[in-house]
């Protein structure tokens, strides 16, 4: 996670597991990337995450993809 990036601004923490994006279930990282690549920077998406034993929903404003990271 990039300090000050969109994930950090939305409240993500290291170890959070993304379960869904806008109510679309996520099975793996490949699927997550495929969904996010279809969206425009500046879009707001709802992500359901598992943190420890709890599930919560975070709203994320998507940024531009950073190449090389």
C-alpha positions as CSV (number, residue, x, y, z in Angstrom):
1,X,0.0,0.0,0.0
2,X,1.3,3.5,-0.9
3,X,1.3,6.0,2.0
4,X,-1.2,8.7,1.1
5,X,-2.6,6.7,-1.8
6,X,-6.3,6.0,-2.5
7,X,-6.3,2.7,-0.4
8,X,-4.7,4.4,2.6
9,X,-7.1,7.4,2.2
10,X,-10.1,5.0,2.2
11,X,-8.9,3.4,5.5
12,X,-7.4,0.2,4.2
13,X,-4.9,-1.5,6.5
14,X,-2.2,-4.0,5.8
15,X,-3.7,-7.5,5.9
16,X,-7.2,-6.5,4.8
17,X,-8.7,-9.0,2.4
18,X,-10.9,-7.6,-0.4
19,X,-14.1,-9.7,-0.7
20,X,-16.1,-7.7,-3.2
21,X,-16.0,-4.5,-5.3
22,X,-19.4,-2.9,-5.9
23,X,-21.1,-6.2,-4.8
24,X,-19.1,-8.3,-7.3
25,X,-17.4,-11.1,-5.4
26,X,-13.6,-11.3,-5.7
27,X,-12.0,-14.7,-6.0
28,X,-8.4,-13.6,-6.5
29,X,-6.0,-10.8,-7.4
30,X,-6.3,-11.3,-11.1
31,X,-10.1,-10.8,-11.0
32,X,-9.7,-7.7,-8.8
33,X,-7.3,-6.1,-11.3
34,X,-9.6,-7.0,-14.2
35,X,-12.5,-5.3,-12.5
36,X,-10.6,-2.2,-11.5
37,X,-9.0,-1.8,-15.0
38,X,-12.6,-1.4,-16.4
39,X,-13.2,1.7,-14.1
40,X,-12.1,5.3,-14.6
41,X,-9.7,7.2,-12.2
42,X,-11.9,9.3,-9.9
43,X,-14.7,6.6,-9.7
44,X,-15.9,5.8,-6.3
45,X,-16.3,2.1,-5.6
46,X,-17.5,0.2,-2.5
47,X,-15.2,-2.5,-1.3
48,X,-16.2,-5.1,1.3
49,X,-13.1,-6.3,3.2
50,X,-12.3,-8.7,5.9
51,X,-10.2,-7.3,8.7
52,X,-9.4,-9.9,11.4
53,X,-12.7,-11.6,12.1
54,X,-14.9,-8.7,11.0
55,X,-16.2,-7.5,7.6
56,X,-16.5,-3.8,6.8
57,X,-17.3,-1.7,3.7
58,X,-14.9,1.0,2.5
59,X,-15.5,3.6,-0.2
60,X,-12.5,4.2,-2.4
61,X,-11.8,6.9,-4.9
62,X,-9.8,5.2,-7.6
63,X,-6.5,6.8,-8.6
64,X,-4.4,6.4,-11.8
65,X,-2.5,3.2,-12.2
66,X,1.1,3.6,-11.3
67,X,3.4,1.7,-13.6
68,X,6.3,-0.2,-12.2
69,X,4.7,-0.8,-8.8
